[in-house]
């Protein structure tokens, strides 16, 4: 049996931090951490009307919340909504 040359690929959240936009942050995401919820008034800005918050379970037990426009509620989780559980390490 051949040795594994590449680690298993996982879902990765990538965002560029403001204000300088000089570097990206990478977070390994294990899957959804719950259902999408409506954002509280003033919680999210510049995302459009009726924004939603999608909670993601990140590596090491952390939780990341991603905001999306209400019109994109069904698309916001992406493949995480239908993906299989992450492989055991």
C-alpha positions, 0 to 999 in steps of 0.5 A: 500500500502506498504511503499517503503523500497528501493530508486529507482535504478539509473545508477552509474558510478564507477571508481578507482582513480589513483595513489594509487587506494585506493578508488572508486568514485561514480557518479549518472548518469541520461543519455547521455548528447549528442553524442559520439565524436572523441577525439582530438589528445593528449586529451586521452592517453592509450585507443587505436587508434581513441578514442571517448568521451562519455558525460554523464549527472550526478546528479546535472547538472554536466557533466562527459566525459568518454573515450573509444577505437574507436572499442568500440564506440557502446558499450561505452554508455551501457544501457544508450543509450536505457534506459528510462528517470530517474524517477522524484524525 
